[in-house]
């Protein structure tokens, strides 16, 4: 099935500073949907005080059958 993997770099304050595609799906429309969805997020939650890193990289895996819509 289709799968896209995107890597985000997130700073302590929740700002997403870098986004890159590690693996594209075989469907350009799905890839475009995923990237637009990620770009629509203003920020992630701040790191908790005990977390000392200045930034982290997070891998996100997207599959069409696992997408959920909010009502």
CHARMM internal coordinates of N, CA and C (Angstrom, degrees):
IC EDIT
DIST 1 N 1 CA 1.4312
DIST 1 CA 1 C 1.5123
ANGL 1 N 1 CA 1 C 111.91
DIST 1 C 2 N 1.2917
ANGL 1 CA 1 C 2 N 115.09
DIHE 1 N 1 CA 1 C 2 N 175.78
DIST 2 N 2 CA 1.4627
ANGL 1 C 2 N 2 CA 120.92
DIHE 1 CA 1 C 2 N 2 CA 179.14
DIST 2 CA 2 C 1.5194
ANGL 2 N 2 CA 2 C 110.65
DIHE 1 C 2 N 2 CA 2 C -71.82
DIST 2 C 3 N 1.3211
ANGL 2 CA 2 C 3 N 115.08
DIHE 2 N 2 CA 2 C 3 N 142.32
DIST 3 N 3 CA 1.4578
ANGL 2 C 3 N 3 CA 120.62
DIHE 2 CA 2 C 3 N 3 CA 176.06
DIST 3 CA 3 C 1.5183
ANGL 3 N 3 CA 3 C 108.38
DIHE 2 C 3 N 3 CA 3 C -155.44
DIST 3 C 4 N 1.3160
ANGL 3 CA 3 C 4 N 115.65
DIHE 3 N 3 CA 3 C 4 N 137.28
DIST 4 N 4 CA 1.4576
ANGL 3 C 4 N 4 CA 121.90
DIHE 3 CA 3 C 4 N 4 CA 176.17
DIST 4 CA 4 C 1.5180
ANGL 4 N 4 CA 4 C 107.37
DIHE 3 C 4 N 4 CA 4 C -129.28
DIST 4 C 5 N 1.3401
ANGL 4 CA 4 C 5 N 116.41
DIHE 4 N 4 CA 4 C 5 N 137.85
DIST 5 N 5 CA 1.4603
ANGL 4 C 5 N 5 CA 121.19
DIHE 4 CA 4 C 5 N 5 CA 178.26
DIST 5 CA 5 C 1.5236
ANGL 5 N 5 CA 5 C 107.92
DIHE 4 C 5 N 5 CA 5 C -119.92
DIST 5 C 6 N 1.3354
ANGL 5 CA 5 C 6 N 115.43
DIHE 5 N 5 CA 5 C 6 N 126.33
DIST 6 N 6 CA 1.4623
ANGL 5 C 6 N 6 CA 122.25
DIHE 5 CA 5 C 6 N 6 CA -179.03
DIST 6 CA 6 C 1.5244
ANGL 6 N 6 CA 6 C 108.04
DIHE 5 C 6 N 6 CA 6 C -122.83
DIST 6 C 7 N 1.3342
ANGL 6 CA 6 C 7 N 116.20
DIHE 6 N 6 CA 6 C 7 N 136.77
DIST 7 N 7 CA 1.4585
ANGL 6 C 7 N 7 CA 122.19
DIHE 6 CA 6 C 7 N 7 CA 178.05
DIST 7 CA 7 C 1.5260
ANGL 7 N 7 CA 7 C 108.52
DIHE 6 C 7 N 7 CA 7 C -106.93
DIST 7 C 8 N 1.3360
ANGL 7 CA 7 C 8 N 116.55
DIHE 7 N 7 CA 7 C 8 N 128.60
DIST 8 N 8 CA 1.4659
ANGL 7 C 8 N 8 CA 122.47
DIHE 7 CA 7 C 8 N 8 CA 177.25
DIST 8 CA 8 C 1.5222
ANGL 8 N 8 CA 8 C 109.46
DIHE 7 C 8 N 8 CA 8 C -113.23
DIST 8 C 9 N 1.3215
ANGL 8 CA 8 C 9 N 116.60
DIHE 8 N 8 CA 8 C 9 N 140.99
DIST 9 N 9 CA 1.4583
ANGL 8 C 9 N 9 CA 121.53
DIHE 8 CA 8 C 9 N 9 CA 168.51
DIST 9 CA 9 C 1.5204
ANGL 9 N 9 CA 9 C 106.41
DIHE 8 C 9 N 9 CA 9 C -103.53
DIST 9 C 10 N 1.3340
ANGL 9 CA 9 C 10 N 115.97
DIHE 9 N 9 CA 9 C 10 N 124.46
DIST 10 N 10 CA 1.4623
ANGL 9 C 10 N 10 CA 121.84
DIHE 9 CA 9 C 10 N 10 CA -176.16
DIST 10 CA 10 C 1.5229
ANGL 10 N 10 CA 10 C 108.97
DIHE 9 C 10 N 10 CA 10 C -119.56
DIST 10 C 11 N 1.3382
ANGL 10 CA 10 C 11 N 116.67
DIHE 10 N 10 CA 10 C 11 N 129.26
DIST 11 N 11 CA 1.4732
ANGL 10 C 11 N 11 CA 121.90
DIHE 10 CA 10 C 11 N 11 CA 178.17
DIST 11 CA 11 C 1.5192
ANGL 11 N 11 CA 11 C 110.77
DIHE 10 C 11 N 11 CA 11 C -85.71
DIST 11 C 12 N 1.3251
ANGL 11 CA 11 C 12 N 115.89
DIHE 11 N 11 CA 11 C 12 N 167.04
DIST 12 N 12 CA 1.4743
ANGL 11 C 12 N 12 CA 122.79
DIHE 11 CA 11 C 12 N 12 CA -179.08
DIST 12 CA 12 C 1.5187
ANGL 12 N 12 CA 12 C 113.30
DIHE 11 C 12 N 12 CA 12 C -49.68
DIST 12 C 13 N 1.3403
ANGL 12 CA 12 C 13 N 116.10
DIHE 12 N 12 CA 12 C 13 N -38.87
DIST 13 N 13 CA 1.4659
ANGL 12 C 13 N 13 CA 119.90
DIHE 12 CA 12 C 13 N 13 CA -176.35
DIST 13 CA 13 C 1.5306
ANGL 13 N 13 CA 13 C 112.78
DIHE 12 C 13 N 13 CA 13 C -81.05
DIST 13 C 14 N 1.3348
ANGL 13 CA 13 C 14 N 117.29
DIHE 13 N 13 CA 13 C 14 N 0.71
DIST 14 N 14 CA 1.4555
ANGL 13 C 14 N 14 CA 121.44
DIHE 13 CA 13 C 14 N 14 CA 178.79
DIST 14 CA 14 C 1.5213
ANGL 14 N 14 CA 14 C 114.17
DIHE 13 C 14 N 14 CA 14 C 95.69
DIST 14 C 15 N 1.3235
ANGL 14 CA 14 C 15 N 117.15
DIHE 14 N 14 CA 14 C 15 N -3.98
DIST 15 N 15 CA 1.4555
ANGL 14 C 15 N 15 CA 121.18
DIHE 14 CA 14 C 15 N 15 CA 179.39
DIST 15 CA 15 C 1.5271
ANGL 15 N 15 CA 15 C 110.48
DIHE 14 C 15 N 15 CA 15 C -69.15
DIST 15 C 16 N 1.3138
ANGL 15 CA 15 C 16 N 116.38
DIHE 15 N 15 CA 15 C 16 N 132.95
DIST 16 N 16 CA 1.4596
ANGL 15 C 16 N 16 CA 121.21
DIHE 15 CA 15 C 16 N 16 CA 174.29
DIST 16 CA 16 C 1.5215
ANGL 16 N 16 CA 16 C 106.99
DIHE 15 C 16 N 16 CA 16 C -88.08
DIST 16 C 17 N 1.3422
ANGL 16 CA 16 C 17 N 116.95
DIHE 16 N 16 CA 16 C 17 N 115.86
DIST 17 N 17 CA 1.4600
ANGL 16 C 17 N 17 CA 120.45
DIHE 16 CA 16 C 17 N 17 CA -173.98
DIST 17 CA 17 C 1.5164
ANGL 17 N 17 CA 17 C 113.62
DIHE 16 C 17 N 17 CA 17 C -101.82
DIST 17 C 18 N 1.3123
ANGL 17 CA 17 C 18 N 117.08
DIHE 17 N 17 CA 17 C 18 N -18.33
DIST 18 N 18 CA 1.4564
ANGL 17 C 18 N 18 CA 119.19
DIHE 17 CA 17 C 18 N 18 CA -178.26
DIST 18 CA 18 C 1.5255
ANGL 18 N 18 CA 18 C 108.84
DIHE 17 C 18 N 18 CA 18 C -151.23
DIST 18 C 19 N 1.2961
ANGL 18 CA 18 C 19 N 115.60
DIHE 18 N 18 CA 18 C 19 N 139.47
DIST 19 N 19 CA 1.4611
ANGL 18 C 19 N 19 CA 121.77
DIHE 18 CA 18 C 19 N 19 CA 176.79
DIST 19 CA 19 C 1.5161
ANGL 19 N 19 CA 19 C 107.46
DIHE 18 C 19 N 19 CA 19 C -136.64
DIST 19 C 20 N 1.3120
ANGL 19 CA 19 C 20 N 116.76
DIHE 19 N 19 CA 19 C 20 N 126.72
DIST 20 N 20 CA 1.4573
ANGL 19 C 20 N 20 CA 117.54
DIHE 19 CA 19 C 20 N 20 CA 173.34
DIST 20 CA 20 C 1.5222
ANGL 20 N 20 CA 20 C 110.75
DIHE 19 C 20 N 20 CA 20 C -142.09
DIST 20 C 21 N 1.3081
ANGL 20 CA 20 C 21 N 113.94
DIHE 20 N 20 CA 20 C 21 N 153.44
DIST 21 N 21 CA 1.4603
ANGL 20 C 21 N 21 CA 121.16
DIHE 20 CA 20 C 21 N 21 CA -177.84
DIST 21 CA 21 C 1.5195
ANGL 21 N 21 CA 21 C 108.52
DIHE 20 C 21 N 21 CA 21 C -88.89
DIST 21 C 22 N 1.3149
ANGL 21 CA 21 C 22 N 115.73
DIHE 21 N 21 CA 21 C 22 N 119.59
DIST 22 N 22 CA 1.4640
ANGL 21 C 22 N 22 CA 120.38
DIHE 21 CA 21 C 22 N 22 CA 176.00
DIST 22 CA 22 C 1.5314
ANGL 22 N 22 CA 22 C 110.61
DIHE 21 C 22 N 22 CA 22 C -85.96
DIST 22 C 23 N 1.3361
ANGL 22 CA 22 C 23 N 115.52
DIHE 22 N 22 CA 22 C 23 N -35.15
DIST 23 N 23 CA 1.4654
ANGL 22 C 23 N 23 CA 120.07
DIHE 22 CA 22 C 23 N 23 CA -179.62
DIST 23 CA 23 C 1.5242
ANGL 23 N 23 CA 23 C 109.07
DIHE 22 C 23 N 23 CA 23 C -147.08
DIST 23 C 24 N 1.3247
ANGL 23 CA 23 C 24 N 116.39
DIHE 23 N 23 CA 23 C 24 N 121.80
DIST 24 N 24 CA 1.4641
ANGL 23 C 24 N 24 CA 120.94
DIHE 23 CA 23 C 24 N 24 CA 175.61
DIST 24 CA 24 C 1.5219
ANGL 24 N 24 CA 24 C 109.53
DIHE 23 C 24 N 24 CA 24 C -84.79
DIST 24 C 25 N 1.3204
ANGL 24 CA 24 C 25 N 114.79
DIHE 24 N 24 CA 24 C 25 N 151.27
DIST 25 N 25 CA 1.4647
ANGL 24 C 25 N 25 CA 118.95
DIHE 24 CA 24 C 25 N 25 CA 170.65
DIST 25 CA 25 C 1.5292
ANGL 25 N 25 CA 25 C 106.60
DIHE 24 C 25 N 25 CA 25 C -79.62
DIST 25 C 26 N 1.2838
ANGL 25 CA 25 C 26 N 116.77
DIHE 25 N 25 CA 25 C 26 N -179.03
DIST 26 N 26 CA 1.4649
ANGL 25 C 26 N 26 CA 119.58
DIHE 25 CA 25 C 26 N 26 CA 177.08
DIST 26 CA 26 C 1.5226
ANGL 26 N 26 CA 26 C 111.34
DIHE 25 C 26 N 26 CA 26 C -93.32
DIST 26 C 27 N 1.3329
ANGL 26 CA 26 C 27 N 116.59
DIHE 26 N 26 CA 26 C 27 N 10.68
DIST 27 N 27 CA 1.4619
ANGL 26 C 27 N 27 CA 121.33
DIHE 26 CA 26 C 27 N 27 CA -177.50
DIST 27 CA 27 C 1.5260
ANGL 27 N 27 CA 27 C 109.49
DIHE 26 C 27 N 27 CA 27 C -123.03
DIST 27 C 28 N 1.3375
ANGL 27 CA 27 C 28 N 117.86
DIHE 27 N 27 CA 27 C 28 N 106.81
DIST 28 N 28 CA 1.4664
ANGL 27 C 28 N 28 CA 119.99
DIHE 27 CA 27 C 28 N 28 CA -177.86
DIST 28 CA 28 C 1.5293
ANGL 28 N 28 CA 28 C 113.64
DIHE 27 C 28 N 28 CA 28 C -61.39
DIST 28 C 29 N 1.3265
ANGL 28 CA 28 C 29 N 118.18
DIHE 28 N 28 CA 28 C 29 N -29.42
DIST 29 N 29 CA 1.4674
ANGL 28 C 29 N 29 CA 120.24
DIHE 28 CA 28 C 29 N 29 CA 178.42
DIST 29 CA 29 C 1.5282
ANGL 29 N 29 CA 29 C 110.91
DIHE 28 C 29 N 29 CA 29 C -68.82
DIST 29 C 30 N 1.3245
ANGL 29 CA 29 C 30 N 116.75
DIHE 29 N 29 CA 29 C 30 N -40.53
DIST 30 N 30 CA 1.4653
ANGL 29 C 30 N 30 CA 120.96
DIHE 29 CA 29 C 30 N 30 CA 176.75
DIST 30 CA 30 C 1.5257
ANGL 30 N 30 CA 30 C 110.03
DIHE 29 C 30 N 30 CA 30 C -64.19
DIST 30 C 31 N 1.3337
ANGL 30 CA 30 C 31 N 116.98
DIHE 30 N 30 CA 30 C 31 N -45.21
DIST 31 N 31 CA 1.4673
ANGL 30 C 31 N 31 CA 120.90
DIHE 30 CA 30 C 31 N 31 CA 178.90
DIST 31 CA 31 C 1.5264
ANGL 31 N 31 CA 31 C 110.97
DIHE 30 C 31 N 31 CA 31 C -58.99
DIST 31 C 32 N 1.3223
ANGL 31 CA 31 C 32 N 116.50
DIHE 31 N 31 CA 31 C 32 N -43.19
DIST 32 N 32 CA 1.4633
ANGL 31 C 32 N 32 CA 120.95
DIHE 31 CA 31 C 32 N 32 CA 179.48
DIST 32 CA 32 C 1.5307
ANGL 32 N 32 CA 32 C 110.47
DIHE 31 C 32 N 32 CA 32 C -64.05
DIST 32 C 33 N 1.3194
ANGL 32 CA 32 C 33 N 117.63
DIHE 32 N 32 CA 32 C 33 N -41.54
DIST 33 N 33 CA 1.4633
ANGL 32 C 33 N 33 CA 121.86
DIHE 32 CA 32 C 33 N 33 CA 177.68
DIST 33 CA 33 C 1.5281
ANGL 33 N 33 CA 33 C 110.79
DIHE 32 C 33 N 33 CA 33 C -60.36
DIST 33 C 34 N 1.3269
ANGL 33 CA 33 C 34 N 116.47
DIHE 33 N 33 CA 33 C 34 N -46.00
DIST 34 N 34 CA 1.4697
ANGL 33 C 34 N 34 CA 120.76
DIHE 33 CA 33 C 34 N 34 CA 179.91
DIST 34 CA 34 C 1.5229
ANGL 34 N 34 CA 34 C 110.36
DIHE 33 C 34 N 34 CA 34 C -61.12
DIST 34 C 35 N 1.3276
ANGL 34 CA 34 C 35 N 118.00
DIHE 34 N 34 CA 34 C 35 N -47.50
DIST 35 N 35 CA 1.4658
ANGL 34 C 35 N 35 CA 120.41
DIHE 34 CA 34 C 35 N 35 CA -177.55
DIST 35 CA 35 C 1.5300
ANGL 35 N 35 CA 35 C 111.48
DIHE 34 C 35 N 35 CA 35 C -65.58
DIST 35 C 36 N 1.3183
ANGL 35 CA 35 C 36 N 118.40
DIHE 35 N 35 CA 35 C 36 N -39.41
DIST 36 N 36 CA 1.4713
ANGL 35 C 36 N 36 CA 120.54
DIHE 35 CA 35 C 36 N 36 CA 177.08
DIST 36 CA 36 C 1.5231
ANGL 36 N 36 CA 36 C 110.58
DIHE 35 C 36 N 36 CA 36 C -64.50
DIST 36 C 37 N 1.3211
ANGL 36 CA 36 C 37 N 116.77
DIHE 36 N 36 CA 36 C 37 N -38.43
DIST 37 N 37 CA 1.4627
ANGL 36 C 37 N 37 CA 120.69
DIHE 36 CA 36 C 37 N 37 CA 178.40
DIST 37 CA 37 C 1.5221
ANGL 37 N 37 CA 37 C 110.54
DIHE 36 C 37 N 37 CA 37 C -63.41
DIST 37 C 38 N 1.3194
ANGL 37 CA 37 C 38 N 117.44
DIHE 37 N 37 CA 37 C 38 N -45.56
DIST 38 N 38 CA 1.4684
ANGL 37 C 38 N 38 CA 121.36
DIHE 37 CA 37 C 38 N 38 CA 179.35
DIST 38 CA 38 C 1.5241
ANGL 38 N 38 CA 38 C 110.28
DIHE 37 C 38 N 38 CA 38 C -63.50
DIST 38 C 39 N 1.3208
ANGL 38 CA 38 C 39 N 117.69
DIHE 38 N 38 CA 38 C 39 N -43.04
DIST 39 N 39 CA 1.4641
ANGL 38 C 39 N 39 CA 121.34
DIHE 38 CA 38 C 39 N 39 CA -178.82
DIST 39 CA 39 C 1.5198
ANGL 39 N 39 CA 39 C 112.46
DIHE 38 C 39 N 39 CA 39 C -67.26
DIST 39 C 40 N 1.3249
ANGL 39 CA 39 C 40 N 117.97
DIHE 39 N 39 CA 39 C 40 N -20.59
DIST 40 N 40 CA 1.4644
ANGL 39 C 40 N 40 CA 120.47
DIHE 39 CA 39 C 40 N 40 CA 179.97
DIST 40 CA 40 C 1.5320
ANGL 40 N 40 CA 40 C 112.47
DIHE 39 C 40 N 40 CA 40 C -78.94
DIST 40 C 41 N 1.3228
ANGL 40 CA 40 C 41 N 117.08
DIHE 40 N 40 CA 40 C 41 N -10.33
DIST 41 N 41 CA 1.4680
ANGL 40 C 41 N 41 CA 121.08
DIHE 40 CA 40 C 41 N 41 CA 178.87
DIST 41 CA 41 C 1.5252
ANGL 41 N 41 CA 41 C 108.15
DIHE 40 C 41 N 41 CA 41 C -83.37
DIST 41 C 42 N 1.3385
ANGL 41 CA 41 C 42 N 116.64
DIHE 41 N 41 CA 41 C 42 N 120.90
DIST 42 N 42 CA 1.4632
ANGL 41 C 42 N 42 CA 120.39
DIHE 41 CA 41 C 42 N 42 CA -179.07
DIST 42 CA 42 C 1.5195
ANGL 42 N 42 CA 42 C 112.00
DIHE 41 C 42 N 42 CA 42 C -70.49
DIST 42 C 43 N 1.3154
ANGL 42 CA 42 C 43 N 116.87
DIHE 42 N 42 CA 42 C 43 N -46.16
DIST 43 N 43 CA 1.4634
ANGL 42 C 43 N 43 CA 120.54
DIHE 42 CA 42 C 43 N 43 CA -178.86
DIST 43 CA 43 C 1.5221
ANGL 43 N 43 CA 43 C 109.20
DIHE 42 C 43 N 43 CA 43 C -161.72
DIST 43 C 44 N 1.2936
ANGL 43 CA 43 C 44 N 114.26
DIHE 43 N 43 CA 43 C 44 N 159.95
DIST 44 N 44 CA 1.4577
ANGL 43 C 44 N 44 CA 122.10
DIHE 43 CA 43 C 44 N 44 CA 174.93
DIST 44 CA 44 C 1.5337
ANGL 44 N 44 CA 44 C 107.43
DIHE 43 C 44 N 44 CA 44 C -95.77
DIST 44 C 45 N 1.3272
ANGL 44 CA 44 C 45 N 118.28
DIHE 44 N 44 CA 44 C 45 N 170.05
DIST 45 N 45 CA 1.4735
ANGL 44 C 45 N 45 CA 119.47
DIHE 44 CA 44 C 45 N 45 CA 176.79
DIST 45 CA 45 C 1.5315
ANGL 45 N 45 CA 45 C 111.22
DIHE 44 C 45 N 45 CA 45 C -62.57
DIST 45 C 46 N 1.3328
ANGL 45 CA 45 C 46 N 115.58
DIHE 45 N 45 CA 45 C 46 N 149.36
DIST 46 N 46 CA 1.4701
ANGL 45 C 46 N 46 CA 120.72
DIHE 45 CA 45 C 46 N 46 CA 175.69
DIST 46 CA 46 C 1.5245
ANGL 46 N 46 CA 46 C 109.61
DIHE 45 C 46 N 46 CA 46 C -62.97
DIST 46 C 47 N 1.3271
ANGL 46 CA 46 C 47 N 116.25
DIHE 46 N 46 CA 46 C 47 N 154.62
DIST 47 N 47 CA 1.4597
ANGL 46 C 47 N 47 CA 120.33
DIHE 46 CA 46 C 47 N 47 CA 175.88
DIST 47 CA 47 C 1.5236
ANGL 47 N 47 CA 47 C 108.97
DIHE 46 C 47 N 47 CA 47 C -69.80
DIST 47 C 48 N 1.3202
ANGL 47 CA 47 C 48 N 118.23
DIHE 47 N 47 CA 47 C 48 N 146.50
DIST 48 N 48 CA 1.4654
ANGL 47 C 48 N 48 CA 120.17
DIHE 47 CA 47 C 48 N 48 CA 174.59
DIST 48 CA 48 C 1.5309
ANGL 48 N 48 CA 48 C 109.94
DIHE 47 C 48 N 48 CA 48 C -67.39
DIST 48 C 49 N 1.3374
ANGL 48 CA 48 C 49 N 118.17
DIHE 48 N 48 CA 48 C 49 N 154.31
DIST 49 N 49 CA 1.4701
ANGL 48 C 49 N 49 CA 121.64
DIHE 48 CA 48 C 49 N 49 CA -176.39
DIST 49 CA 49 C 1.5326
ANGL 49 N 49 CA 49 C 114.10
DIHE 48 C 49 N 49 CA 49 C -55.52
DIST 49 C 50 N 1.3099
ANGL 49 CA 49 C 50 N 118.52
DIHE 49 N 49 CA 49 C 50 N -33.53
DIST 50 N 50 CA 1.4649
ANGL 49 C 50 N 50 CA 120.35
DIHE 49 CA 49 C 50 N 50 CA -178.27
DIST 50 CA 50 C 1.5255
ANGL 50 N 50 CA 50 C 113.40
DIHE 49 C 50 N 50 CA 50 C -75.13
DIST 50 C 51 N 1.3063
ANGL 50 CA 50 C 51 N 116.70
DIHE 50 N 50 CA 50 C 51 N -12.99
DIST 51 N 51 CA 1.4658
ANGL 50 C 51 N 51 CA 120.89
DIHE 50 CA 50 C 51 N 51 CA 179.00
DIST 51 CA 51 C 1.5234
ANGL 51 N 51 CA 51 C 107.92
DIHE 50 C 51 N 51 CA 51 C -85.03
DIST 51 C 52 N 1.3166
ANGL 51 CA 51 C 52 N 117.24
DIHE 51 N 51 CA 51 C 52 N 115.17
DIST 52 N 52 CA 1.4728
ANGL 51 C 52 N 52 CA 121.81
DIHE 51 CA 51 C 52 N 52 CA -171.12
DIST 52 CA 52 C 1.5272
ANGL 52 N 52 CA 52 C 115.07
DIHE 51 C 52 N 52 CA 52 C -91.22
DIST 52 C 53 N 1.3206
ANGL 52 CA 52 C 53 N 117.81
DIHE 52 N 52 CA 52 C 53 N -14.67
DIST 53 N 53 CA 1.4619
ANGL 52 C 53 N 53 CA 119.83
DIHE 52 CA 52 C 53 N 53 CA -177.64
DIST 53 CA 53 C 1.5266
ANGL 53 N 53 CA 53 C 111.09
DIHE 52 C 53 N 53 CA 53 C -62.11
DIST 53 C 54 N 1.3297
ANGL 53 CA 53 C 54 N 115.41
DIHE 53 N 53 CA 53 C 54 N 147.49
DIST 54 N 54 CA 1.4631
ANGL 53 C 54 N 54 CA 120.96
DIHE 53 CA 53 C 54 N 54 CA 175.20
DIST 54 CA 54 C 1.5263
ANGL 54 N 54 CA 54 C 111.02
DIHE 53 C 54 N 54 CA 54 C -81.15
DIST 54 C 55 N 1.3329
ANGL 54 CA 54 C 55 N 115.98
DIHE 54 N 54 CA 54 C 55 N -27.57
DIST 55 N 55 CA 1.4650
ANGL 54 C 55 N 55 CA 120.75
DIHE 54 CA 54 C 55 N 55 CA 177.66
DIST 55 CA 55 C 1.5288
ANGL 55 N 55 CA 55 C 108.56
DIHE 54 C 55 N 55 CA 55 C -157.80
DIST 55 C 56 N 1.3276
ANGL 55 CA 55 C 56 N 114.81
DIHE 55 N 55 CA 55 C 56 N 161.24
DIST 56 N 56 CA 1.4611
ANGL 55 C 56 N 56 CA 120.93
DIHE 55 CA 55 C 56 N 56 CA 175.44
DIST 56 CA 56 C 1.5239
ANGL 56 N 56 CA 56 C 108.87
DIHE 55 C 56 N 56 CA 56 C -137.49
DIST 56 C 57 N 1.3192
ANGL 56 CA 56 C 57 N 115.45
DIHE 56 N 56 CA 56 C 57 N 156.29
DIST 57 N 57 CA 1.4587
ANGL 56 C 57 N 57 CA 121.03
DIHE 56 CA 56 C 57 N 57 CA 171.71
DIST 57 CA 57 C 1.5162
ANGL 57 N 57 CA 57 C 107.81
DIHE 56 C 57 N 57 CA 57 C -105.97
DIST 57 C 58 N 1.3210
ANGL 57 CA 57 C 58 N 115.49
DIHE 57 N 57 CA 57 C 58 N 133.99
DIST 58 N 58 CA 1.4576
ANGL 57 C 58 N 58 CA 121.49
DIHE 57 CA 57 C 58 N 58 CA -178.75
DIST 58 CA 58 C 1.5226
ANGL 58 N 58 CA 58 C 108.27
DIHE 57 C 58 N 58 CA 58 C -126.16
DIST 58 C 59 N 1.3134
ANGL 58 CA 58 C 59 N 116.18
DIHE 58 N 58 CA 58 C 59 N 129.91
DIST 59 N 59 CA 1.4607
ANGL 58 C 59 N 59 CA 121.17
DIHE 58 CA 58 C 59 N 59 CA 176.14
DIST 59 CA 59 C 1.5188
ANGL 59 N 59 CA 59 C 110.11
DIHE 58 C 59 N 59 CA 59 C -95.92
DIST 59 C 60 N 1.3104
ANGL 59 CA 59 C 60 N 116.34
DIHE 59 N 59 CA 59 C 60 N 130.99
DIST 60 N 60 CA 1.4630
ANGL 59 C 60 N 60 CA 121.81
DIHE 59 CA 59 C 60 N 60 CA 178.32
DIST 60 CA 60 C 1.5233
ANGL 60 N 60 CA 60 C 109.10
DIHE 59 C 60 N 60 CA 60 C -118.10
DIST 60 C 61 N 1.3193
ANGL 60 CA 60 C 61 N 116.17
DIHE 60 N 60 CA 60 C 61 N 130.44
DIST 61 N 61 CA 1.4623
ANGL 60 C 61 N 61 CA 122.14
DIHE 60 CA 60 C 61 N 61 CA 179.80
DIST 61 CA 61 C 1.5294
ANGL 61 N 61 CA 61 C 108.13
DIHE 60 C 61 N 61 CA 61 C -108.22
DIST 61 C 62 N 1.3210
ANGL 61 CA 61 C 62 N 116.10
DIHE 61 N 61 CA 61 C 62 N 126.51
DIST 62 N 62 CA 1.4619
ANGL 61 C 62 N 62 CA 121.70
DIHE 61 CA 61 C 62 N 62 CA -179.12
DIST 62 CA 62 C 1.5223
ANGL 62 N 62 CA 62 C 109.48
DIHE 61 C 62 N 62 CA 62 C -115.66
DIST 62 C 63 N 1.3317
ANGL 62 CA 62 C 63 N 115.10
DIHE 62 N 62 CA 62 C 63 N 130.43
DIST 63 N 63 CA 1.4663
ANGL 62 C 63 N 63 CA 122.60
DIHE 62 CA 62 C 63 N 63 CA 174.83
DIST 63 CA 63 C 1.5262
ANGL 63 N 63 CA 63 C 107.08
DIHE 62 C 63 N 63 CA 63 C -132.62
DIST 63 C 64 N 1.3293
ANGL 63 CA 63 C 64 N 118.91
DIHE 63 N 63 CA 63 C 64 N 133.01
DIST 64 N 64 CA 1.4668
ANGL 63 C 64 N 64 CA 120.36
DIHE 63 CA 63 C 64 N 64 CA -175.35
DIST 64 CA 64 C 1.5213
ANGL 64 N 64 CA 64 C 114.28
DIHE 63 C 64 N 64 CA 64 C -55.72
DIST 64 C 65 N 1.2893
ANGL 64 CA 64 C 65 N 119.29
DIHE 64 N 64 CA 64 C 65 N -38.82
DIST 65 N 65 CA 1.4558
ANGL 64 C 65 N 65 CA 121.49
DIHE 64 CA 64 C 65 N 65 CA -178.15
DIST 65 CA 65 C 1.5085
ANGL 65 N 65 CA 65 C 113.69
DIHE 64 C 65 N 65 CA 65 C -70.34
DIST 65 C 66 N 1.3287
ANGL 65 CA 65 C 66 N 117.19
DIHE 65 N 65 CA 65 C 66 N -12.25
DIST 66 N 66 CA 1.4567
ANGL 65 C 66 N 66 CA 121.48
DIHE 65 CA 65 C 66 N 66 CA -177.49
DIST 66 CA 66 C 1.5175
ANGL 66 N 66 CA 66 C 112.71
DIHE 65 C 66 N 66 CA 66 C -106.25
DIST 66 C 67 N 1.3226
ANGL 66 CA 66 C 67 N 117.58
DIHE 66 N 66 CA 66 C 67 N 3.11
DIST 67 N 67 CA 1.4556
ANGL 66 C 67 N 67 CA 120.51
DIHE 66 CA 66 C 67 N 67 CA 178.72
DIST 67 CA 67 C 1.5194
ANGL 67 N 67 CA 67 C 109.41
DIHE 66 C 67 N 67 CA 67 C -76.08
DIST 67 C 68 N 1.3090
ANGL 67 CA 67 C 68 N 115.78
DIHE 67 N 67 CA 67 C 68 N 138.81
DIST 68 N 68 CA 1.4637
ANGL 67 C 68 N 68 CA 121.54
DIHE 67 CA 67 C 68 N 68 CA -178.25
DIST 68 CA 68 C 1.5153
ANGL 68 N 68 CA 68 C 108.11
DIHE 67 C 68 N 68 CA 68 C -121.26
DIST 68 C 69 N 1.3208
ANGL 68 CA 68 C 69 N 117.34
DIHE 68 N 68 CA 68 C 69 N 138.10
DIST 69 N 69 CA 1.4563
ANGL 68 C 69 N 69 CA 120.75
DIHE 68 CA 68 C 69 N 69 CA 176.04
DIST 69 CA 69 C 1.5172
ANGL 69 N 69 CA 69 C 109.24
DIHE 68 C 69 N 69 CA 69 C -105.72
DIST 69 C 70 N 1.3167
ANGL 69 CA 69 C 70 N 115.72
DIHE 69 N 69 CA 69 C 70 N 145.03
DIST 70 N 70 CA 1.4670
ANGL 69 C 70 N 70 CA 121.07
DIHE 69 CA 69 C 70 N 70 CA 178.00
DIST 70 CA 70 C 1.5206
ANGL 70 N 70 CA 70 C 108.79
DIHE 69 C 70 N 70 CA 70 C -87.42
DIST 70 C 71 N 1.3007
ANGL 70 CA 70 C 71 N 116.53
DIHE 70 N 70 CA 70 C 71 N 141.36
DIST 71 N 71 CA 1.4705
ANGL 70 C 71 N 71 CA 121.10
DIHE 70 CA 70 C 71 N 71 CA 178.49
DIST 71 CA 71 C 1.5049
ANGL 71 N 71 CA 71 C 110.94
DIHE 70 C 71 N 71 CA 71 C -95.06
END
COOR INIT
IC SEED 1 N 1 CA 1 C
IC BUILD
